[in-house]
């Protein structure tokens, strides 16, 4: 694919509407990361936010590999 065809595809509304379920799942994973980062901060003020965010990313990756990919097929 050349750059012009990629840009053309990005400008089509159908590209984004076909990815609606993907975006819903991404928002869910974002909420998981927010929650785990906040819990980490509450538990440990020093670096807790960072550790919680890392845990949230790991949980999100696990959920994507186990369930998310199958949901969007």
N, CA, C and O atoms as a GROMACS GRO file, in nm:
protein
  292
    1UNK      N    1   0.084  -0.119   0.000
    1UNK     CA    2   0.000   0.000   0.000
    1UNK      C    3   0.088   0.125   0.000
    1UNK      O    4   0.186   0.133   0.074
    2UNK      N    5   0.051   0.217  -0.081
    2UNK     CA    6   0.127   0.342  -0.082
    2UNK      C    7   0.063   0.441   0.016
    2UNK      O    8  -0.047   0.419   0.065
    3UNK      N    9   0.133   0.548   0.042
    3UNK     CA   10   0.089   0.646   0.141
    3UNK      C   11  -0.045   0.708   0.104
    3UNK      O   12  -0.128   0.731   0.192
    4UNK      N   13  -0.067   0.734  -0.022
    4UNK     CA   14  -0.192   0.797  -0.065
    4UNK      C   15  -0.312   0.705  -0.039
    4UNK      O   16  -0.417   0.753   0.002
    5UNK      N   17  -0.298   0.577  -0.062
    5UNK     CA   18  -0.410   0.485  -0.038
    5UNK      C   19  -0.435   0.469   0.111
    5UNK      O   20  -0.550   0.452   0.154
    6UNK      N   21  -0.329   0.474   0.191
    6UNK     CA   22  -0.345   0.467   0.337
    6UNK      C   23  -0.421   0.589   0.387
    6UNK      O   24  -0.514   0.576   0.466
    7UNK      N   25  -0.382   0.706   0.342
    7UNK     CA   26  -0.449   0.829   0.383
    7UNK      C   27  -0.594   0.828   0.337
    7UNK      O   28  -0.684   0.870   0.410
    8UNK      N   29  -0.618   0.780   0.216
    8UNK     CA   30  -0.754   0.771   0.165
    8UNK      C   31  -0.840   0.680   0.252
    8UNK      O   32  -0.955   0.713   0.283
    9UNK      N   33  -0.784   0.566   0.293
    9UNK     CA   34  -0.856   0.473   0.380
    9UNK      C   35  -0.884   0.535   0.516
    9UNK      O   36  -0.991   0.514   0.574
   10UNK      N   37  -0.789   0.612   0.569
   10UNK     CA   38  -0.807   0.678   0.699
   10UNK      C   39  -0.914   0.786   0.695
   10UNK      O   40  -0.972   0.818   0.799
   11UNK      N   41  -0.941   0.840   0.580
   11UNK     CA   42  -1.040   0.948   0.568
   11UNK      C   43  -1.183   0.895   0.551
   11UNK      O   44  -1.278   0.974   0.555
   12UNK      N   45  -1.199   0.766   0.534
   12UNK     CA   46  -1.331   0.708   0.515
   12UNK      C   47  -1.397   0.680   0.650
   12UNK      O   48  -1.335   0.623   0.739
   13UNK      N   49  -1.522   0.719   0.664
   13UNK     CA   50  -1.597   0.693   0.787
   13UNK      C   51  -1.619   0.544   0.806
   13UNK      O   52  -1.628   0.497   0.920
   14UNK      N   53  -1.629   0.470   0.697
   14UNK     CA   54  -1.652   0.325   0.707
   14UNK      C   55  -1.538   0.253   0.776
   14UNK      O   56  -1.558   0.149   0.839
   15UNK      N   57  -1.418   0.308   0.766
   15UNK     CA   58  -1.302   0.248   0.834
   15UNK      C   59  -1.326   0.248   0.984
   15UNK      O   60  -1.301   0.149   1.053
   16UNK      N   61  -1.374   0.360   1.035
   16UNK     CA   62  -1.394   0.375   1.180
   16UNK      C   63  -1.519   0.302   1.228
   16UNK      O   64  -1.521   0.246   1.338
   17UNK      N   65  -1.623   0.303   1.147
   17UNK     CA   66  -1.744   0.233   1.189
   17UNK      C   67  -1.723   0.082   1.191
   17UNK      O   68  -1.787   0.012   1.269
   18UNK      N   69  -1.635   0.032   1.106
   18UNK     CA   70  -1.607  -0.112   1.107
   18UNK      C   71  -1.524  -0.153   1.229
   18UNK      O   72  -1.516  -0.271   1.262
   19UNK      N   73  -1.464  -0.056   1.295
   19UNK     CA   74  -1.380  -0.083   1.413
   19UNK      C   75  -1.451  -0.048   1.544
   19UNK      O   76  -1.387  -0.039   1.649
   20UNK      N   77  -1.582  -0.030   1.539
   20UNK     CA   78  -1.658   0.014   1.657
   20UNK      C   79  -1.638  -0.081   1.776
   20UNK      O   80  -1.613  -0.035   1.887
   21UNK      N   81  -1.650  -0.210   1.753
   21UNK     CA   82  -1.635  -0.305   1.863
   21UNK      C   83  -1.492  -0.302   1.918
   21UNK      O   84  -1.472  -0.317   2.039
   22UNK      N   85  -1.394  -0.283   1.832
   22UNK     CA   86  -1.255  -0.271   1.878
   22UNK      C   87  -1.241  -0.152   1.973
   22UNK      O   88  -1.177  -0.162   2.077
   23UNK      N   89  -1.302  -0.039   1.936
   23UNK     CA   90  -1.291   0.081   2.017
   23UNK      C   91  -1.361   0.064   2.152
   23UNK      O   92  -1.312   0.114   2.253
   24UNK      N   93  -1.473  -0.006   2.154
   24UNK     CA   94  -1.542  -0.030   2.281
   24UNK      C   95  -1.453  -0.112   2.374
   24UNK      O   96  -1.443  -0.083   2.493
   25UNK      N   97  -1.389  -0.214   2.320
   25UNK     CA   98  -1.299  -0.297   2.400
   25UNK      C   99  -1.180  -0.214   2.449
   25UNK      O  100  -1.139  -0.228   2.564
   26UNK      N  101  -1.125  -0.129   2.364
   26UNK     CA  102  -1.013  -0.043   2.405
   26UNK      C  103  -1.053   0.050   2.519
   26UNK      O  104  -0.975   0.074   2.610
   27UNK      N  105  -1.175   0.104   2.514
   27UNK     CA  106  -1.222   0.190   2.622
   27UNK      C  107  -1.234   0.111   2.752
   27UNK      O  108  -1.202   0.162   2.859
   28UNK      N  109  -1.281  -0.012   2.743
   28UNK     CA  110  -1.290  -0.098   2.861
   28UNK      C  111  -1.152  -0.120   2.922
   28UNK      O  112  -1.135  -0.111   3.043
   29UNK      N  113  -1.053  -0.147   2.838
   29UNK     CA  114  -0.917  -0.167   2.888
   29UNK      C  115  -0.859  -0.039   2.947
   29UNK      O  116  -0.783  -0.043   3.044
   30UNK      N  117  -0.896   0.074   2.890
   30UNK     CA  118  -0.852   0.202   2.945
   30UNK      C  119  -0.907   0.223   3.085
   30UNK      O  120  -0.837   0.270   3.174
   31UNK      N  121  -1.034   0.188   3.104
   31UNK     CA  122  -1.095   0.199   3.237
   31UNK      C  123  -1.022   0.107   3.336
   31UNK      O  124  -0.999   0.146   3.450
   32UNK      N  125  -0.988  -0.013   3.293
   32UNK     CA  126  -0.912  -0.105   3.380
   32UNK      C  127  -0.781  -0.041   3.423
   32UNK      O  128  -0.744  -0.049   3.540
   33UNK      N  129  -0.710   0.020   3.330
   33UNK     CA  130  -0.582   0.084   3.362
   33UNK      C  131  -0.602   0.200   3.459
   33UNK      O  132  -0.524   0.216   3.552
   34UNK      N  133  -0.706   0.282   3.438
   34UNK     CA  134  -0.735   0.391   3.532
   34UNK      C  135  -0.762   0.340   3.672
   34UNK      O  136  -0.711   0.394   3.770
   35UNK      N  137  -0.841   0.234   3.681
   35UNK     CA  138  -0.878   0.180   3.812
   35UNK      C  139  -0.756   0.121   3.882
   35UNK      O  140  -0.733   0.149   3.999
   36UNK      N  141  -0.678   0.039   3.811
   36UNK     CA  142  -0.562  -0.023   3.876
   36UNK      C  143  -0.457   0.080   3.915
   36UNK      O  144  -0.391   0.065   4.018
   37UNK      N  145  -0.441   0.184   3.834
   37UNK     CA  146  -0.346   0.290   3.869
   37UNK      C  147  -0.392   0.364   3.994
   37UNK      O  148  -0.310   0.398   4.080
   38UNK      N  149  -0.520   0.390   4.005
   38UNK     CA  150  -0.575   0.458   4.123
   38UNK      C  151  -0.562   0.371   4.247
   38UNK      O  152  -0.526   0.419   4.354
   39UNK      N  153  -0.593   0.242   4.232
   39UNK     CA  154  -0.579   0.150   4.345
   39UNK      C  155  -0.433   0.144   4.389
   39UNK      O  156  -0.404   0.146   4.509
   40UNK      N  157  -0.341   0.137   4.294
   40UNK     CA  158  -0.198   0.137   4.327
   40UNK      C  159  -0.157   0.262   4.402
   40UNK      O  160  -0.078   0.255   4.495
   41UNK      N  161  -0.210   0.376   4.361
   41UNK     CA  162  -0.179   0.503   4.428
   41UNK      C  163  -0.233   0.504   4.571
   41UNK      O  164  -0.166   0.552   4.662
   42UNK      N  165  -0.352   0.452   4.590
   42UNK     CA  166  -0.413   0.449   4.723
   42UNK      C  167  -0.334   0.356   4.815
   42UNK      O  168  -0.313   0.387   4.932
   43UNK      N  169  -0.291   0.243   4.762
   43UNK     CA  170  -0.218   0.146   4.845
   43UNK      C  171  -0.079   0.197   4.879
   43UNK      O  172  -0.038   0.192   4.995
   44UNK      N  173  -0.007   0.246   4.780
   44UNK     CA  174   0.130   0.292   4.801
   44UNK      C  175   0.148   0.426   4.731
   44UNK      O  176   0.145   0.434   4.608
   45UNK      N  177   0.164   0.531   4.808
   45UNK     CA  178   0.177   0.664   4.748
   45UNK      C  179   0.304   0.675   4.663
   45UNK      O  180   0.304   0.744   4.562
   46UNK      N  181   0.411   0.608   4.704
   46UNK     CA  182   0.536   0.614   4.630
   46UNK      C  183   0.536   0.508   4.522
   46UNK      O  184   0.539   0.388   4.552
   47UNK      N  185   0.532   0.549   4.399
   47UNK     CA  186   0.535   0.462   4.281
   47UNK      C  187   0.412   0.373   4.267
   47UNK      O  188   0.408   0.289   4.177
   48UNK      N  189   0.314   0.386   4.352
   48UNK     CA  190   0.195   0.303   4.344
   48UNK      C  191   0.117   0.325   4.216
   48UNK      O  192   0.064   0.230   4.157
   49UNK      N  193   0.110   0.450   4.173
   49UNK     CA  194   0.038   0.480   4.049
   49UNK      C  195   0.104   0.408   3.931
   49UNK      O  196   0.036   0.349   3.847
   50UNK      N  197   0.236   0.415   3.926
   50UNK     CA  198   0.309   0.350   3.818
   50UNK      C  199   0.291   0.199   3.821
   50UNK      O  200   0.264   0.137   3.719
   51UNK      N  201   0.306   0.140   3.939
   51UNK     CA  202   0.289  -0.005   3.951
   51UNK      C  203   0.146  -0.046   3.916
   51UNK      O  204   0.125  -0.149   3.850
   52UNK      N  205   0.050   0.032   3.958
   52UNK     CA  206  -0.089   0.002   3.926
   52UNK      C  207  -0.115   0.010   3.777
   52UNK      O  208  -0.190  -0.070   3.722
   53UNK      N  209  -0.052   0.108   3.712
   53UNK     CA  210  -0.068   0.122   3.568
   53UNK      C  211  -0.006   0.002   3.496
   53UNK      O  212  -0.064  -0.049   3.400
   54UNK      N  213   0.109  -0.042   3.542
   54UNK     CA  214   0.173  -0.159   3.482
   54UNK      C  215   0.085  -0.282   3.499
   54UNK      O  216   0.068  -0.360   3.405
   55UNK      N  217   0.029  -0.299   3.618
   55UNK     CA  218  -0.062  -0.412   3.641
   55UNK      C  219  -0.183  -0.401   3.548
   55UNK      O  220  -0.227  -0.501   3.492
   56UNK      N  221  -0.235  -0.282   3.530
   56UNK     CA  222  -0.349  -0.261   3.440
   56UNK      C  223  -0.316  -0.297   3.297
   56UNK      O  224  -0.398  -0.358   3.227
   57UNK      N  225  -0.195  -0.260   3.251
   57UNK     CA  226  -0.154  -0.297   3.116
   57UNK      C  227  -0.142  -0.448   3.102
   57UNK      O  228  -0.183  -0.505   3.001
   58UNK      N  229  -0.086  -0.513   3.203
   58UNK     CA  230  -0.071  -0.658   3.198
   58UNK      C  231  -0.208  -0.726   3.195
   58UNK      O  232  -0.230  -0.819   3.117
   59UNK      N  233  -0.299  -0.680   3.280
   59UNK     CA  234  -0.435  -0.736   3.280
   59UNK      C  235  -0.502  -0.714   3.144
   59UNK      O  236  -0.568  -0.804   3.092
   60UNK      N  237  -0.486  -0.595   3.088
   60UNK     CA  238  -0.546  -0.564   2.958
   60UNK      C  239  -0.489  -0.652   2.848
   60UNK      O  240  -0.564  -0.701   2.763
   61UNK      N  241  -0.360  -0.672   2.848
   61UNK     CA  242  -0.297  -0.758   2.747
   61UNK      C  243  -0.348  -0.901   2.762
   61UNK      O  244  -0.380  -0.966   2.662
   62UNK      N  245  -0.356  -0.948   2.886
   62UNK     CA  246  -0.408  -1.083   2.910
   62UNK      C  247  -0.552  -1.095   2.859
   62UNK      O  248  -0.586  -1.191   2.790
   63UNK      N  249  -0.637  -0.997   2.893
   63UNK     CA  250  -0.776  -1.002   2.849
   63UNK      C  251  -0.786  -0.996   2.697
   63UNK      O  252  -0.870  -1.065   2.638
   64UNK      N  253  -0.702  -0.915   2.633
   64UNK     CA  254  -0.705  -0.907   2.488
   64UNK      C  255  -0.668  -1.042   2.427
   64UNK      O  256  -0.736  -1.090   2.336
   65UNK      N  257  -0.562  -1.103   2.478
   65UNK     CA  258  -0.517  -1.231   2.421
   65UNK      C  259  -0.617  -1.344   2.447
   65UNK      O  260  -0.632  -1.433   2.364
   66UNK      N  261  -0.684  -1.341   2.562
   66UNK     CA  262  -0.776  -1.447   2.597
   66UNK      C  263  -0.916  -1.429   2.538
   66UNK      O  264  -0.979  -1.526   2.496
   67UNK      N  265  -0.964  -1.305   2.536
   67UNK     CA  266  -1.105  -1.281   2.500
   67UNK      C  267  -1.124  -1.179   2.388
   67UNK      O  268  -1.206  -1.200   2.298
   68UNK      N  269  -1.049  -1.072   2.391
   68UNK     CA  270  -1.072  -0.961   2.300
   68UNK      C  271  -1.060  -0.996   2.154
   68UNK      O  272  -1.145  -0.959   2.073
   69UNK      N  273  -0.954  -1.068   2.119
   69UNK     CA  274  -0.933  -1.104   1.978
   69UNK      C  275  -1.048  -1.186   1.925
   69UNK      O  276  -1.089  -1.169   1.810
   70UNK      N  277  -1.101  -1.275   2.006
   70UNK     CA  278  -1.214  -1.358   1.962
   70UNK      C  279  -1.342  -1.276   1.949
   70UNK      O  280  -1.426  -1.304   1.863
   71UNK      N  281  -1.358  -1.175   2.034
   71UNK     CA  282  -1.478  -1.094   2.031
   71UNK      C  283  -1.489  -1.010   1.904
   71UNK      O  284  -1.600  -0.981   1.860
   72UNK      N  285  -1.378  -0.971   1.847
   72UNK     CA  286  -1.382  -0.882   1.730
   72UNK      C  287  -1.372  -0.955   1.597
   72UNK      O  288  -1.375  -0.892   1.492
   73UNK      N  289  -1.360  -1.086   1.601
   73UNK     CA  290  -1.351  -1.163   1.475
   73UNK      C  291  -1.485  -1.172   1.408
   73UNK      O  292  -1.496  -1.233   1.302
   0.00000   0.00000   0.00000
